[in-house]
């Protein structure tokens, strides 16, 4: 069996460098079958949103080129992942299947069951740490429980051994011919209407673009990141989130690039803390797999969401609420598949606390429109703003969009960019009064306090 091929199952790790499963497979000295499975059928696996599918198409195209440059080929298959991998084992006579670990509940269940089934068939199945710096079961409180507050969580992480250094890409891959789908057959790109023009202008998926973006950020923006990151009109953020979400860049590569090239400094410290926030979201999801559908704080189940105001929801989705900073953010999202993080908090607060619309409706919209929509960060951050999640901002903290704009977009440059009609008669009146709606939200929260006793 020494010459039998090894299957490397790519998931949210669309790269060839710092890919432990690929490195281990190549190191065995046998041929390697590289496969990506588009799984929208396995129980609990959440289908991708439209913007995410657009990114996936570009990222898979780039990954296929990278693997071919090393002598291999990327096999594309669609269907329930366990069935697809079993079939590929049978077709190729593979003696091993390697993959990098996932941390969502349904994904872990699928992987564990497949690993056991393959072992029963005499096929080696191994998983590796590749997408988190600190795996969820390794960071615990002194009582052995999961952390629920970020600051002590990150303190524990930074007190742990330094994350490993990234692995180099293999020099070559001995590929195996195997039948697969053509990428275009998956219809991941929009057709009529083609809403992706802004995404194409804003982004280039793939590992090469990810590394170029990381290098540019470190050279030009990292030093001023601590102050500049809250100004949406500035190009001061890393713009690495979709590259990390799709694993075109590993957190180990980011961590050591920052540590080695700009050790110390407020910008580097703040940026690595934001990387820690991503880790925290995954740790919370690991212990609460239903984070996208259920309040992390059970007491928040008592919150009296009123009947859905469909007109208000549509106004929010379309960036036509009459509140300039909110509308600017929502239009940026639709046009580019992303939104400045400061503005994400503002628009989420407006939906949940001024419009009194359940955070799950916002999470669903972001899932469909963000190129970086991930199972952990999307649900975690929505619950954080709503007040129902881990380490949530106090519920009474409502992000006033007018005050936020005055502080972080004082010249109105960001708003003017996305809402050019803001100072004209064409701009609508606000759909709600900010002061009155805030008071209504705080009154509704009294039900949560009462339920807690």
SEDRENVO-797211 format. One record per residue (C-alpha): chain; z, x, y. Coordinates in steps of 0.25 Angstrom, whole numbers, plus 5000, padded with zeros to 4 digits. Last residue first. Example, Ala and Ser with C-alpha at 12.3 -4.5 7.8 and 13.67 -1.06 7.14 Angstrom:
{A,{5029,5055,4996}};
{A,{5031,5049,4982}};
# end
This chain:
{A,{5152,4859,5150}};
{A,{5139,4866,5146}};
{A,{5132,4853,5147}};
{A,{5137,4851,5161}};
{A,{5131,4864,5166}};
{A,{5118,4860,5160}};
{A,{5119,4846,5167}};
{A,{5122,4853,5180}};
{A,{5109,4860,5179}};
{A,{5102,4847,5183}};
{A,{5110,4848,5197}};
{A,{5105,4862,5198}};
{A,{5091,4858,5196}};
{A,{5092,4846,5206}};
{A,{5097,4855,5216}};
{A,{5085,4865,5214}};
{A,{5076,4853,5215}};
{A,{5082,4849,5229}};
{A,{5081,4863,5235}};
{A,{5067,4866,5230}};
{A,{5061,4853,5233}};
{A,{5051,4849,5223}};
{A,{5035,4849,5221}};
{A,{5034,4858,5234}};
{A,{5023,4853,5243}};
{A,{5009,4857,5239}};
{A,{5000,4868,5245}};
{A,{4987,4863,5251}};
{A,{4993,4862,5265}};
{A,{4993,4877,5266}};
{A,{5004,4888,5265}};
{A,{5004,4889,5250}};
{A,{4989,4888,5249}};
{A,{4988,4903,5244}};
{A,{4997,4900,5232}};
{A,{4996,4912,5223}};
{A,{4994,4924,5232}};
{A,{5001,4917,5244}};
{A,{5013,4915,5235}};
{A,{5014,4930,5231}};
{A,{5012,4934,5246}};
{A,{5022,4925,5252}};
{A,{5027,4936,5260}};
{A,{5041,4934,5255}};
{A,{5037,4934,5240}};
{A,{5050,4938,5234}};
{A,{5061,4933,5243}};
{A,{5054,4921,5251}};
{A,{5047,4917,5238}};
{A,{5060,4917,5230}};
{A,{5067,4909,5241}};
{A,{5055,4899,5241}};
{A,{5055,4898,5226}};
{A,{5070,4895,5224}};
{A,{5074,4901,5211}};
{A,{5085,4892,5206}};
{A,{5097,4899,5202}};
{A,{5106,4887,5198}};
{A,{5103,4889,5184}};
{A,{5109,4903,5184}};
{A,{5098,4913,5179}};
{A,{5097,4913,5164}};
{A,{5103,4924,5156}};
{A,{5098,4917,5144}};
{A,{5090,4904,5147}};
{A,{5092,4890,5152}};
{A,{5093,4893,5167}};
{A,{5078,4889,5170}};
{A,{5075,4903,5174}};
{A,{5081,4910,5162}};
{A,{5074,4899,5153}};
{A,{5061,4902,5159}};
{A,{5063,4917,5157}};
{A,{5067,4916,5143}};
{A,{5055,4907,5139}};
{A,{5045,4916,5145}};
{A,{5051,4929,5141}};
{A,{5053,4927,5127}};
{A,{5041,4920,5121}};
{A,{5031,4927,5130}};
{A,{5022,4922,5141}};
{A,{5016,4935,5147}};
{A,{5002,4929,5150}};
{A,{5010,4917,5156}};
{A,{5003,4904,5157}};
{A,{5006,4896,5144}};
{A,{5020,4901,5142}};
{A,{5023,4900,5157}};
{A,{5020,4885,5156}};
{A,{5028,4883,5143}};
{A,{5040,4891,5150}};
{A,{5039,4882,5162}};
{A,{5039,4869,5153}};
{A,{5051,4875,5146}};
{A,{5059,4877,5159}};
{A,{5061,4862,5160}};
{A,{5056,4857,5173}};
{A,{5066,4854,5184}};
{A,{5056,4856,5195}};
{A,{5066,4865,5204}};
{A,{5074,4871,5193}};
{A,{5065,4873,5181}};
{A,{5051,4874,5187}};
{A,{5056,4881,5200}};
{A,{5064,4891,5192}};
{A,{5052,4894,5183}};
{A,{5043,4896,5195}};
{A,{5054,4905,5202}};
{A,{5057,4914,5190}};
{A,{5042,4916,5187}};
{A,{5041,4920,5202}};
{A,{5050,4932,5200}};
{A,{5042,4935,5187}};
{A,{5028,4936,5194}};
{A,{5019,4926,5186}};
{A,{5009,4928,5175}};
{A,{4997,4922,5169}};
{A,{4989,4926,5181}};
{A,{4983,4913,5187}};
{A,{4993,4903,5181}};
{A,{5005,4912,5183}};
{A,{5001,4916,5197}};
{A,{5000,4901,5200}};
{A,{5013,4898,5195}};
{A,{5020,4909,5203}};
{A,{5013,4905,5216}};
{A,{5017,4890,5214}};
{A,{5031,4894,5212}};
{A,{5031,4903,5224}};
{A,{5025,4892,5233}};
{A,{5032,4880,5229}};
{A,{5022,4868,5231}};
{A,{5023,4866,5216}};
{A,{5008,4869,5214}};
{A,{5008,4881,5205}};
{A,{5001,4874,5194}};
{A,{5012,4875,5184}};
{A,{5023,4871,5194}};
{A,{5014,4859,5199}};
{A,{5012,4855,5184}};
{A,{5027,4855,5181}};
{A,{5029,4847,5194}};
{A,{5019,4836,5190}};
{A,{5024,4836,5176}};
{A,{5039,4833,5180}};
{A,{5046,4834,5167}};
{A,{5057,4824,5165}};
{A,{5070,4830,5171}};
{A,{5077,4842,5164}};
{A,{5091,4839,5162}};
{A,{5097,4852,5158}};
{A,{5106,4850,5146}};
{A,{5098,4859,5137}};
{A,{5103,4870,5146}};
{A,{5116,4871,5139}};
{A,{5108,4877,5127}};
{A,{5105,4889,5135}};
{A,{5092,4895,5129}};
{A,{5086,4882,5132}};
{A,{5075,4879,5121}};
{A,{5060,4880,5121}};
{A,{5056,4894,5125}};
{A,{5069,4900,5120}};
{A,{5067,4895,5106}};
{A,{5069,4909,5100}};
{A,{5083,4910,5106}};
{A,{5088,4924,5100}};
{A,{5075,4931,5101}};
{A,{5072,4923,5113}};
{A,{5084,4929,5121}};
{A,{5080,4943,5116}};
{A,{5066,4941,5120}};
{A,{5070,4937,5134}};
{A,{5080,4949,5135}};
{A,{5069,4959,5132}};
{A,{5060,4953,5143}};
{A,{5072,4955,5152}};
{A,{5073,4969,5148}};
{A,{5059,4972,5152}};
{A,{5064,4966,5166}};
{A,{5076,4976,5165}};
{A,{5065,4987,5163}};
{A,{5059,4983,5176}};
{A,{5072,4983,5183}};
{A,{5076,4997,5179}};
{A,{5062,5002,5182}};
{A,{5061,4997,5196}};
{A,{5076,5001,5199}};
{A,{5073,5015,5195}};
{A,{5076,5023,5182}};
{A,{5065,5029,5174}};
{A,{5051,5027,5179}};
{A,{5042,5033,5170}};
{A,{5050,5034,5157}};
{A,{5058,5022,5158}};
{A,{5047,5013,5163}};
{A,{5037,5018,5152}};
{A,{5048,5017,5142}};
{A,{5051,5003,5144}};
{A,{5037,4998,5145}};
{A,{5032,5005,5133}};
{A,{5045,5000,5125}};
{A,{5042,4986,5131}};
{A,{5029,4986,5123}};
{A,{5015,4984,5131}};
{A,{5004,4975,5125}};
{A,{5015,4968,5119}};
{A,{5010,4954,5123}};
{A,{5023,4951,5132}};
{A,{5024,4965,5137}};
{A,{5009,4965,5142}};
{A,{5012,4951,5148}};
{A,{5025,4956,5155}};
{A,{5019,4969,5161}};
{A,{5016,4964,5175}};
{A,{5025,4975,5179}};
{A,{5030,4969,5192}};
{A,{5027,4974,5207}};
{A,{5013,4968,5210}};
{A,{5020,4961,5222}};
{A,{5018,4947,5226}};
{A,{5029,4942,5216}};
{A,{5040,4951,5222}};
{A,{5051,4951,5212}};
{A,{5046,4964,5205}};
{A,{5045,4972,5217}};
{A,{5060,4976,5219}};
{A,{5063,4981,5205}};
{A,{5049,4984,5202}};
{A,{5047,4995,5213}};
{A,{5048,5007,5205}};
{A,{5040,5000,5193}};
{A,{5028,4996,5202}};
{A,{5018,5007,5203}};
{A,{5019,5017,5191}};
{A,{5027,5009,5182}};
{A,{5019,4996,5184}};
{A,{5006,5004,5183}};
{A,{5010,5010,5170}};
{A,{5014,4997,5164}};
{A,{5001,4990,5169}};
{A,{4993,5001,5162}};
{A,{5001,4999,5149}};
{A,{4999,4984,5149}};
{A,{4984,4985,5152}};
{A,{4982,4995,5140}};
{A,{4990,4986,5132}};
{A,{4982,4973,5134}};
{A,{4981,4961,5143}};
{A,{4974,4964,5157}};
{A,{4980,4954,5167}};
{A,{4979,4948,5181}};
{A,{4964,4945,5183}};
{A,{4963,4941,5168}};
{A,{4975,4932,5170}};
{A,{4969,4926,5183}};
{A,{4956,4922,5176}};
{A,{4963,4916,5164}};
{A,{4961,4901,5167}};
{A,{4948,4900,5160}};
{A,{4947,4885,5160}};
{A,{4940,4884,5150}};
{A,{4942,4897,5142}};
{A,{4956,4903,5141}};
{A,{4957,4915,5132}};
{A,{4965,4914,5119}};
{A,{4953,4909,5112}};
{A,{4957,4915,5098}};
{A,{4943,4917,5094}};
{A,{4941,4927,5106}};
{A,{4951,4937,5098}};
{A,{4941,4937,5086}};
{A,{4949,4933,5074}};
{A,{4953,4943,5063}};
{A,{4947,4949,5050}};
{A,{4953,4962,5046}};
{A,{4948,4976,5046}};
{A,{4959,4986,5045}};
{A,{4963,4996,5056}};
{A,{4968,5011,5055}};
{A,{4975,5012,5069}};
{A,{4974,5024,5077}};
{A,{4983,5033,5086}};
{A,{4994,5022,5086}};
{A,{4999,5018,5100}};
{A,{5012,5025,5104}};
{A,{5026,5020,5102}};
{A,{5035,5016,5113}};
{A,{5048,5023,5115}};
{A,{5060,5016,5109}};
{A,{5069,5007,5118}};
{A,{5082,5015,5122}};
{A,{5094,5013,5114}};
{A,{5102,5001,5119}};
{A,{5110,5001,5132}};
{A,{5097,4996,5139}};
{A,{5097,4984,5130}};
{A,{5112,4981,5131}};
{A,{5110,4981,5146}};
{A,{5098,4972,5145}};
{A,{5106,4962,5137}};
{A,{5118,4963,5147}};
{A,{5109,4960,5158}};
{A,{5101,4949,5151}};
{A,{5111,4939,5147}};
{A,{5110,4931,5134}};
{A,{5112,4943,5125}};
{A,{5111,4940,5110}};
{A,{5124,4941,5102}};
{A,{5131,4953,5095}};
{A,{5144,4951,5103}};
{A,{5141,4964,5111}};
{A,{5128,4958,5115}};
{A,{5116,4960,5107}};
{A,{5103,4969,5108}};
{A,{5097,4973,5095}};
{A,{5094,4959,5090}};
{A,{5084,4956,5101}};
{A,{5076,4969,5100}};
{A,{5077,4979,5111}};
{A,{5064,4984,5118}};
{A,{5056,4972,5114}};
{A,{5041,4971,5109}};
{A,{5040,4982,5099}};
{A,{5051,4981,5088}};
{A,{5044,4982,5074}};
{A,{5041,4973,5062}};
{A,{5038,4976,5048}};
{A,{5032,4969,5036}};
{A,{5029,4977,5023}};
{A,{5020,4968,5014}};
{A,{5026,4966,5000}};
{A,{5023,4951,5000}};
{A,{5038,4948,5001}};
{A,{5038,4958,5013}};
{A,{5027,4950,5019}};
{A,{5034,4937,5018}};
{A,{5047,4943,5024}};
{A,{5039,4949,5036}};
{A,{5032,4936,5038}};
{A,{5045,4928,5038}};
{A,{5051,4937,5048}};
{A,{5039,4937,5057}};
{A,{5038,4922,5058}};
{A,{5052,4920,5061}};
{A,{5052,4931,5071}};
{A,{5040,4925,5078}};
{A,{5047,4911,5078}};
{A,{5059,4916,5085}};
{A,{5053,4926,5095}};
{A,{5056,4940,5094}};
{A,{5043,4947,5089}};
{A,{5043,4961,5081}};
{A,{5031,4970,5080}};
{A,{5023,4969,5068}};
{A,{5020,4976,5055}};
{A,{5013,4971,5042}};
{A,{5013,4979,5030}};
{A,{5005,4981,5017}};
{A,{4992,4975,5022}};
{A,{4982,4971,5011}};
{A,{4972,4967,5022}};
{A,{4969,4952,5019}};
{A,{4983,4949,5013}};
{A,{4991,4955,5024}};
{A,{4981,4948,5034}};
{A,{4984,4935,5028}};
{A,{4999,4937,5028}};
{A,{4998,4941,5043}};
{A,{4990,4928,5046}};
{A,{4999,4919,5039}};
{A,{5011,4925,5046}};
{A,{5005,4924,5059}};
{A,{5001,4909,5059}};
{A,{4986,4909,5064}};
{A,{4976,4918,5071}};
{A,{4971,4932,5068}};
{A,{4967,4944,5076}};
{A,{4965,4958,5069}};
{A,{4966,4970,5079}};
{A,{4958,4982,5074}};
{A,{4961,4996,5071}};
{A,{4955,5009,5075}};
{A,{4964,5013,5087}};
{A,{4954,5008,5097}};
{A,{4954,4995,5089}};
{A,{4968,4993,5091}};
{A,{4967,4994,5106}};
{A,{4955,4985,5107}};
{A,{4962,4974,5099}};
{A,{4975,4976,5108}};
{A,{4966,4973,5120}};
{A,{4960,4961,5114}};
{A,{4973,4956,5110}};
{A,{4979,4958,5124}};
{A,{4968,4950,5130}};
{A,{4968,4938,5121}};
{A,{4984,4938,5122}};
{A,{4983,4938,5137}};
{A,{4975,4925,5137}};
{A,{4984,4919,5126}};
{A,{4996,4922,5134}};
{A,{4989,4914,5146}};
{A,{4987,4902,5137}};
{A,{5000,4901,5131}};
{A,{5003,4907,5117}};
{A,{5007,4898,5105}};
{A,{5022,4899,5102}};
{A,{5025,4903,5087}};
{A,{5036,4893,5082}};
{A,{5029,4891,5069}};
{A,{5016,4900,5067}};
{A,{5003,4894,5072}};
{A,{5000,4901,5086}};
{A,{4999,4914,5079}};
{A,{4988,4923,5085}};
{A,{4990,4935,5075}};
{A,{4987,4949,5080}};
{A,{4983,4959,5069}};
{A,{4982,4974,5067}};
{A,{4979,4978,5053}};
{A,{4983,4993,5051}};
{A,{4978,5003,5041}};
{A,{4988,5013,5034}};
{A,{4995,5025,5039}};
{A,{5009,5018,5040}};
{A,{5009,5023,5055}};
{A,{4999,5013,5059}};
{A,{5008,5002,5055}};
{A,{5020,5008,5061}};
{A,{5013,5010,5075}};
{A,{5007,4996,5074}};
{A,{5021,4989,5072}};
{A,{5027,4998,5082}};
{A,{5017,4995,5093}};
{A,{5020,5004,5105}};
{A,{5006,5006,5107}};
{A,{4996,4997,5100}};
{A,{4998,4984,5109}};
{A,{4998,4969,5108}};
{A,{5013,4967,5104}};
{A,{5015,4952,5105}};
{A,{5010,4951,5090}};
{A,{5002,4962,5083}};
{A,{5004,4962,5068}};
{A,{5001,4975,5062}};
{A,{4996,4974,5048}};
{A,{4997,4987,5039}};
{A,{4986,4991,5030}};
{A,{4988,4995,5015}};
{A,{4986,5010,5013}};
{A,{5001,5012,5009}};
{A,{5000,5000,5000}};
# end
